[in-house]
Amino acid sequence: MKILIADDHRLVIEAVKAKLSEIQADIEFVLAMSVDELLAGASDDIDLAMIDLNMPGAEGQAHIDEIRRRHPAVPVIVLSGYEDPAVMRSALERGVLGFIPKAYSPEVMLSAVRLVLAGGVYVPPMMLSSVPPGVIAGIPGSDAAHRASATGGAQTLEHLRNVLTERQVEVLQLLSQGKPNKLIGRALGISEGTVKIHLAAIFRALNVRNRTEAVVAAQSLTEA
């Protein structure tokens, strides 16, 4: 596995490297501390790029756009000190697959990375809770909350617990934390296959199509 880490703080780079090394032992890291180094080090064979927004040579999120243009198949996660939902939304609209605030714990970062590597999208909970349901532009299925609340009594936590089993609620809670199926199963003492069965039931109950829609819909219901 080959992971690119772009950040202008060496301590951040080393901390991220140390945590991501838990994924597997033989990860090759490509490091960049400026936009020039980022563009020079990026390549199509990179499995994941973790990129800071503020680094020498950065102009807004133009360097994210350039990486997406040059290497559209490379999954990109933004790792940033920003916690502004508008900035998060702007990054996700650009096609990045995750936004991880640096204030988050290393474990949350690792779970988010695992989720993205497994084909998912990591949306920070603070983003979901700070914008009205259905207006997270650029995230596929962001209208899921509207669809889930189309019937009168749907916008209640009680309804959520009525349509899901207790175990399915636990699965959904862990899903909302960005955990992949394997870690959900490990936390609940069930197999990965059983997790998939629960997820399929959750998708049907919430009238959604994927993991991101399920998180958005569940956030809307619990807030209501």
Secondary structure in CASP SS format (residue, H / E / C, confidence):
PFRMAT SS
TARGET T0000
AUTHOR 0000-0000-0000
METHOD secondary structure of the structure
MODEL  1
M C 1.00
K E 1.00
I E 1.00
L E 1.00
I E 1.00
A E 1.00
D C 1.00
D C 1.00
H C 1.00
R H 1.00
L H 1.00
V H 1.00
I H 1.00
E H 1.00
A H 1.00
V H 1.00
K H 1.00
A H 1.00
K H 1.00
L H 1.00
S C 1.00
E C 1.00
I C 1.00
Q C 1.00
A C 1.00
D C 1.00
I C 1.00
E E 1.00
F E 1.00
V E 1.00
L E 1.00
A E 1.00
M C 1.00
S C 1.00
V H 1.00
D H 1.00
E H 1.00
L H 1.00
L H 1.00
A H 1.00
G H 1.00
A C 1.00
S C 1.00
D C 1.00
D C 1.00
I C 1.00
D C 1.00
L E 1.00
A E 1.00
M E 1.00
I E 1.00
D C 1.00
L C 1.00
N C 1.00
M C 1.00
P C 1.00
G C 1.00
A C 1.00
E C 1.00
G C 1.00
Q C 1.00
A H 1.00
H H 1.00
I H 1.00
D H 1.00
E H 1.00
I H 1.00
R H 1.00
R H 1.00
R H 1.00
H C 1.00
P C 1.00
A C 1.00
V C 1.00
P C 1.00
V E 1.00
I E 1.00
V E 1.00
L E 1.00
S E 1.00
G C 1.00
Y C 1.00
E C 1.00
D C 1.00
P H 1.00
A H 1.00
V H 1.00
M H 1.00
R H 1.00
S H 1.00
A H 1.00
L H 1.00
E H 1.00
R C 1.00
G C 1.00
V C 1.00
L C 1.00
G E 1.00
F E 1.00
I E 1.00
P E 1.00
K C 1.00
A C 1.00
Y C 1.00
S C 1.00
P H 1.00
E H 1.00
V H 1.00
M H 1.00
L H 1.00
S H 1.00
A H 1.00
V H 1.00
R H 1.00
L H 1.00
V H 1.00
L H 1.00
A C 1.00
G C 1.00
G C 1.00
V C 1.00
Y E 1.00
V C 1.00
P C 1.00
P H 1.00
M H 1.00
M H 1.00
L H 1.00
S H 1.00
S H 1.00
V C 1.00
P C 1.00
P C 1.00
G C 1.00
V C 1.00
I C 1.00
A C 1.00
G C 1.00
I C 1.00
P C 1.00
G C 1.00
S C 1.00
D C 1.00
A H 1.00
A H 1.00
H H 1.00
R H 1.00
A H 1.00
S C 1.00
A C 1.00
T C 1.00
G H 1.00
G H 1.00
A H 1.00
Q C 1.00
T C 1.00
L H 1.00
E H 1.00
H H 1.00
L H 1.00
R H 1.00
N H 1.00
V H 1.00
L C 1.00
T C 1.00
E H 1.00
R H 1.00
Q H 1.00
V H 1.00
E H 1.00
V H 1.00
L H 1.00
Q H 1.00
L H 1.00
L H 1.00
S H 1.00
Q C 1.00
G C 1.00
K C 1.00
P C 1.00
N H 1.00
K H 1.00
L H 1.00
I H 1.00
G H 1.00
R H 1.00
A H 1.00
L H 1.00
G C 1.00
I C 1.00
S C 1.00
E H 1.00
G H 1.00
T H 1.00
V H 1.00
K H 1.00
I H 1.00
H H 1.00
L H 1.00
A H 1.00
A H 1.00
I H 1.00
F H 1.00
R H 1.00
A H 1.00
L H 1.00
N C 1.00
V C 1.00
R C 1.00
N C 1.00
R H 1.00
T H 1.00
E H 1.00
A H 1.00
V H 1.00
V H 1.00
A H 1.00
A H 1.00
Q H 1.00
S H 1.00
L H 1.00
T H 1.00
E H 1.00
A C 1.00
END
